[in-house]
Amino acid sequence: MILVTGGAGYIGSVTVELLRARGEEVVILDDLKRGHRGAVPAGVPFYEGHIGDADLVARIAAEHELESCIHFAALAYVGESVNEPARYFDNNVTQATALLDSLLKAGVRRLVFSSTCATYGEPQKVPISEDHPQQPTNPYGWSKLFCERIMESYDRAYGLKFVALRYFNASGATENLGEQHDPETHLLPNVMAAAMGRLPFVSVFGDDYPTGDGTAVRDYIHVADLGEAHILALKHLREGGESERINLGNGQGYSVLEVIETARQVTGQPIEARMEPRRAGDPSHLVADAQKAHTLLGWRPRYPDLAAIIRTDWEWRQKHPRGYDPA
Ligand SMILES: NC(=O)c1ccc[n+]([C@@H]2O[C@H](COP(=O)([O-])OP(=O)(O)OC[C@H]3O[C@@H](n4cnc5c(N)ncnc54)[C@H](O)[C@@H]3O)[C@@H](O)[C@H]2O)c1
């Protein structure tokens, strides 16, 4: 049985869907602060609570035979982390450390961890490979980098084997699961909200970055491709593989304005963009060198094309106009 923390969230729920399609058994732990009960499939054991609650994790381990953990649960907004670092370090580091201790107590020594390109900070060279220096520009990135370092120490001392997957920008949807956050700070859901007439315009934070059109450049990766990479990372650990840090991206950068323009083409809607000042903590340019994921895990993204990724998101919103909210 795999413990999936944050399995009611965006990437976690899609990964659970893919794991179940492979016949894997999962149990979900999520406090539902940012996730949705409706994103948890019927029949999957679900525990509502914090990853830092040692008694709860011990109870889950007593009620299910855990062999590994995929740890998604975290607060994940750059801007929020700049304003509320204490909350981020408590949730993402202190609670995560307690989770690791609970896992070790339960005899679980395999962990796939959601890390992030935000651990690199402002890049010295692009595309970014795994050996690029890590110098985060915001507390969110630091919280994930601290977790990487803690897992390295736990590997050395206690034999915890982990794969830290450093995702670039998750995006897109499957037929039944998509991205819905409140508040929403990610670009694509806000672009879609503007396309659906729910927002009057999309805010573009900063047009004076050292990029082609001055807006920030990111590498967009489909959420199902991310999910597949977790399954491959788990396979790597089950086969006795060493701890690894692996980038997940498409290796292609798109500026904010390019994303909005592509979304206009996909949706046929006139999406208005408004320039605003830069947001604190945002690097200018984040594009992955994902060669290691290809060679070490055998990972092949099915959605390398931005328009195809955006189309899956648009289709999900057309099919589920209220998202996970009750009708
Ligand atoms: N979305 C991205 O582009 C992106 C990029 C890089 C890394 N990540 C990382 O991937 C993971 C998943 O991201 P997401 O976009 O699916 O976020 P999400 O907010 O949709 O999912 C996270 C889930 O974790 C739960 N959670 C948070 N703290 C918890 C705690 N202390 N105890 C129990 N549950 C808790 C939330 O309720 C939520 O359901 C996060 O760790 C995030 O940092 C995301």
The ligand as an SDF file (V2000), in Angstrom:
LIG
                    3D

 44 48  0  0  0  0  0  0  0  0999 V2000
    1.7480   22.8760   -9.0790 N   0  0  0  0  0  0  0  0  0  0  0  0
    2.9980   23.0330   -9.4600 C   0  0  0  0  0  0  0  0  0  0  0  0
    3.2800   23.5990  -10.5310 O   0  0  0  0  0  0  0  0  0  0  0  0
    4.1380   22.5210   -8.6280 C   0  0  0  0  0  0  0  0  0  0  0  0
    5.4580   22.7280   -9.0740 C   0  0  0  0  0  0  0  0  0  0  0  0
    6.5090   22.2420   -8.3030 C   0  0  0  0  0  0  0  0  0  0  0  0
    6.2530   21.5380   -7.1400 C   0  0  0  0  0  0  0  0  0  0  0  0
    4.9700   21.3620   -6.7170 N   0  0  0  0  0  0  0  0  0  0  0  0
    4.7470   20.6160   -5.4770 C   0  0  0  0  0  0  0  0  0  0  0  0
    3.8800   19.5350   -5.7490 O   0  0  0  0  0  0  0  0  0  0  0  0
    3.0490   19.2450   -4.6260 C   0  0  0  0  0  0  0  0  0  0  0  0
    1.6040   19.2140   -5.0530 C   0  0  0  0  0  0  0  0  0  0  0  0
    1.2780   20.4700   -5.6400 O   0  0  0  0  0  0  0  0  0  0  0  0
   -0.2050   20.8100   -6.1220 P   0  0  0  0  0  0  0  0  0  0  0  0
   -0.1040   21.8350   -7.1610 O   0  0  0  0  0  0  0  0  0  0  0  0
   -0.9290   19.5380   -6.3920 O   0  0  0  0  0  0  0  0  0  0  0  0
   -0.7610   21.4940   -4.7930 O   0  0  0  0  0  0  0  0  0  0  0  0
   -2.1830   21.3280   -4.0780 P   0  0  0  0  0  0  0  0  0  0  0  0
   -2.2920   22.4430   -3.1100 O   0  0  0  0  0  0  0  0  0  0  0  0
   -3.2650   21.1610   -5.0780 O   0  0  0  0  0  0  0  0  0  0  0  0
   -2.0080   19.9450   -3.2970 O   0  0  0  0  0  0  0  0  0  0  0  0
   -1.3760   19.8490   -2.0570 C   0  0  0  0  0  0  0  0  0  0  0  0
   -2.3080   19.0780   -1.1310 C   0  0  0  0  0  0  0  0  0  0  0  0
   -1.6440   18.9070    0.1120 O   0  0  0  0  0  0  0  0  0  0  0  0
   -2.5620   19.1810    1.1730 C   0  0  0  0  0  0  0  0  0  0  0  0
   -1.7480   19.6200    2.3160 N   0  0  0  0  0  0  0  0  0  0  0  0
   -0.9390   20.7120    2.4140 C   0  0  0  0  0  0  0  0  0  0  0  0
   -0.3230   20.7380    3.6050 N   0  0  0  0  0  0  0  0  0  0  0  0
   -0.7340   19.6470    4.2960 C   0  0  0  0  0  0  0  0  0  0  0  0
   -0.4510   19.1010    5.5680 C   0  0  0  0  0  0  0  0  0  0  0  0
    0.3920   19.7100    6.4140 N   0  0  0  0  0  0  0  0  0  0  0  0
   -1.0480   17.9340    5.9400 N   0  0  0  0  0  0  0  0  0  0  0  0
   -1.9090   17.3080    5.1040 C   0  0  0  0  0  0  0  0  0  0  0  0
   -2.2220   17.7710    3.8730 N   0  0  0  0  0  0  0  0  0  0  0  0
   -1.6480   18.9270    3.4730 C   0  0  0  0  0  0  0  0  0  0  0  0
   -3.4970   20.2520    0.6230 C   0  0  0  0  0  0  0  0  0  0  0  0
   -4.7620   20.2590    1.2670 O   0  0  0  0  0  0  0  0  0  0  0  0
   -3.6140   19.8220   -0.8430 C   0  0  0  0  0  0  0  0  0  0  0  0
   -4.6880   18.9310   -1.0630 O   0  0  0  0  0  0  0  0  0  0  0  0
    3.3950   20.3050   -3.5900 C   0  0  0  0  0  0  0  0  0  0  0  0
    4.3190   19.7440   -2.6820 O   0  0  0  0  0  0  0  0  0  0  0  0
    4.0540   21.4070   -4.3950 C   0  0  0  0  0  0  0  0  0  0  0  0
    4.9620   22.1300   -3.6230 O   0  0  0  0  0  0  0  0  0  0  0  0
    3.9160   21.8380   -7.4350 C   0  0  0  0  0  0  0  0  0  0  0  0
  1  2  1  0
  2  3  2  0
  2  4  1  0
  4  5  1  0
  4 44  2  0
  5  6  2  0
  6  7  1  0
  7  8  2  0
  8  9  1  0
  8 44  1  0
  9 10  1  0
  9 42  1  0
 10 11  1  0
 11 12  1  0
 11 40  1  0
 12 13  1  0
 13 14  1  0
 14 15  2  0
 14 16  1  0
 14 17  1  0
 17 18  1  0
 18 19  2  0
 18 20  1  0
 18 21  1  0
 21 22  1  0
 22 23  1  0
 23 24  1  0
 23 38  1  0
 24 25  1  0
 25 26  1  0
 25 36  1  0
 26 27  1  0
 26 35  1  0
 27 28  2  0
 28 29  1  0
 29 30  1  0
 29 35  2  0
 30 31  1  0
 30 32  2  0
 32 33  1  0
 33 34  2  0
 34 35  1  0
 36 37  1  0
 36 38  1  0
 38 39  1  0
 40 41  1  0
 40 42  1  0
 42 43  1  0
M  CHG  2   8   1  16  -1
M  END
$$$$
